[in-house]
Amino acid sequence: MKESQVAINSVSTRHADLVEALDAYAGAGFQNVEFVLPHIKEWMKDGRSVEDVKKLLAERNLRCIGGFEAGVECFSSPESQAKNHALHLENARLIHDLGGGTLVVGTDGPPQPSLEALDVIAATLKTLASQIEDLQVNIALEFNWSPIVRSLKSAVLVAEKTHHPQVGVLFDPAHFYVTCTKMEQLTPNTVRWIKHCHFNDMRDKPGDLSNCNSDRVLPGTGMLDLCELISRLEWYGYNGYFSIEMFNEELWQLPAKRAAAKCYGSMIQFCR
């Protein structure tokens, strides 16, 4: 991992507004930001524009690399799906207008999980992707943010079925640890579908007894072999961002500036 690949997800800190968050990230040393997209929308509610957001980023030498907000509905009512898909298209446009990047999504699921249900998810993602082909945006499906896509293998299967260059997989060490995904499943065939990576560590607890969000700790302070994960991802061709994504109460209690500094310090040790 290189320093230029290091990013922060804005869910990792608590802040009064977008300005405080960006000041904290730039001050810590980050160059790349992945957004909880409502953080941007909230700041824009008072009549501010995308151009105003771009100005904030440029003034701090920061780059938007993508964001997330909601899962993609594939099994709800047609009316609900239409509203949900419109939200994702709006979010893709926002990311594009901010410079492009990755829209991270989960999915819903059917009453009864099945292999056939993955075909429905793939068809839905392909339809969404066909509507953003003029945008510099990829869709990355996060495994375990779904009642049915629960592992790297199932996420890759959906990506293969979708077979669209703008659709791939989100890899997250926390979800890797708590699901049935294994290190040996990071192969050339799976890694080639990974569009984006989150970055975190996990408390020393059995994966099946761990919470994939609240049991996250700063990289290098937990029990995951992050060096091995990075090595396998890079060996098989991944050269995208590693975005630290923390759901950590201790970090959230700190001022954004201090929390961001801790996040950056925990990641830079893995850079070369």
N, C-alpha and C positions, 0 to 999 in steps of 0.2 A: 504494500500500500504506500502510495506517495502522498505527500502533504496536499497536493492539488486535488486529491480524491476525497479528502476529509470534508464532511458536511455535518450540519446539525439539523435535527428535526425540531421544529418549534414547540412540539408537545413536551420537550425535555425541560423547559423552564416555565416559571410563572412570571408574568409581567403585566404591567398596567395597560400597555398598548403596544402597537407594532414598533413605534419609535424606540421604546425602551428595550424591546427584544433585539432589534437590529443593532443598537448601540452596544448591547452586551455581547452579541456574537462577533461583531467586528473587533471589539476591544479584546476579546479572548484570542483572536487569531484566525477565526473561521473566514473562509472565502465563499463558501457555498451553503445555502439554506434551503431546506425542504420544509414546506409550510403545512401546518394545519390550516387549510384554506379559509375557514371562517375567521381566523385571525386577521387576514387581509380584508375580507369582506366587511368585518366590523369596523375597521379603521376607515374604510371607504364610504361608510354609511352617511357621513356628514358632508357629502358632496365632493369627496376627493375622487380622483380618477386613477386608472392604471398608470398613467404617466406620472402621477404623484408618487406612486409606489416605486416605479422604476427610478425616479429621482432619489428617493430614500436609499435604495440599493446602491446606485452609482456613487453617491456621496460617501458611502462607507466601503466601497470596493467589494461589494457582495454580489453574488449571483444566485438567482432563483433556479433551483434544479428540479422543482416539481412540488407535489403536495398530495394531500388526501382529504377526504371529507366523509364519504359514505360507501357502503357496499353497493354493488350493482344488483338490482332486483331482476330475477329471471323467472320466478315462479308465483309472483303476486298477481293481482288483477291487472288487466290491460291498462286501466286508468292509473293505477299506482305505478306501474312500470313506465308509462309515458312520462309521468312527472319526474320519476327517479332518473330516467335516461336523459331527460332534458337538463337535469342538474349536472350530470357528468359531462355532457357536451359543453355546458357553460363553464365548468371547471377546466376542461381541456383548453377552451379558448383563453381563459384567464392565464393558465400556465404558458401557453404559446405567446400571448401578448407580453408576458414578463420575460421572455427569452427562450422559452421551450424547456422541456424536461419530461419527467415521468409522473403520470397520474396513478397513484397506488389505490387499488380497490380490493374489496372482499366481495362476497356474494351471499345471497340467501340460499335456501335449499328447499327441496320438496318434502312433503310429509314422510315419505319413505325413501331414504338414500338408495341410489342405484348407479351402476355404470352408465345407464342410458341418460340419467340426469346430467351427467357431464357433457353430453351432446347438446343439451339445452343451454347450458352455460356457455359452451364454445360458440354456439350460434348467436347468442346474445352479444358476446364480446366482439364477434366478427362484424355484426351489424353496427355496433358502436364505432369500431375501428374504421369501418368504411366511410363513416361520416366525419372523421377527423383526418383524412388522408392529406388534406392541405395544411395540416398543422404540424409543427415540430414537437410532437408529443407522443410518447409511448404509454401504453396501458400495462401496468404490472400487477398481476394477480397475486395477492398475498395468501399463502396457504395458512390454514388455521384461523383465518378471519372469515369463516364460513362453516356451516354445519355439515358440509359435504366435502369441500376441498380442504382436507385436513393434513396433507403431507406434501412434501416436495414432489413425490411421484404423481400424485393426483393433479397437482398444479401443472406439472410438465405435460401430463396427458391432455389437459384442457388446452394448453398452448399449442400442442401438436395438432389437436383437432381443429382449433381456430385457424391455424396456418395463415397468420397475417403478420407481416413484418413489424407492425406496431404493437403487437400483443406478446407479452412474455410473463415472466414470473418475478416476484419479489422474494428475496431470500433474507431471512431474519434469524440470527443465532438463537434467540429465545424460542421461537416457534420450532426451529430445528431440534432444540433440546427437549421440549415437552411433547413432541409428536413421535410417531414411529419412524421418522426420517433418520437415516444413518449416514455416517461420514462417507462410507464407500459408495453411497448413491450420488455423491458429487463426482460426476463423470463428464467426459466431453459432450455426451449427448444431453445431459441435463443442464450443465453450466451454460451451454450456448443459448438457452432460453431465458437466462437470468438477465433482466433489464436493470435491476437496481438492488442494492443491498442496504439493509439497516445494520446497525452495529450496537452490541451490548454484551453484557456478561450476565451470569446467573448465580444466585446463591447456591451454596453447597447443600442441595436437597435432591432427592430422587426426582427425575423428570416428571413421573406420573403423579407426584405430590406437589408439584410446583405450579405457581400461577405465572402464565407467560408474560404478564404485565407487571404485577406488583413485586415479583421476585427478581426483577432485573437490578443489577448493580453495575457500577462503572466498569468499563473494560479493563481487565488486568486485576480486578479485585475479587473475581468470582472463580468458578471452577471449570469454565469452558476452555478448551484448547483453541483459542482464537488464532494463534499463529498457524496452526495446522489448517484451520478453516480458510484463512486468507491465502495460504500457500496453495491449497487445492483449487480454490476459485481462480486464482491468477494462473496457475499452471495450465488450467483447462480453458483459459482465454478471457476471463472476466477482467475488464479494465475500466469499469464504471465507478460510481461514487460509493463510499461507505458512510452512511448517514447515522450518527448516533441518535437512538430513539429510546428515551428513558421515561418510564412511568414510576418514578421513585419519589416517595414522600419526603425523604431527607433533602433531596435536591429541590423539590418544590417549595420547601420552607425557606430556602436561601434567596437572597436578592438575585435577580436574573444575571447580573454581571458576574457574581461569584459562582453561580451554578454553571454558567457557560464556560468559565475558566476551568472549572473542574472537568467538564466534559472534554474540552480541548486537550487538557493535559493528559487525560486518560487515553486519548486516541493517538497522540503524537508519538508515544512510545512504540507504536506498531509501524511507524513509517520508516522508510529507508531511502 
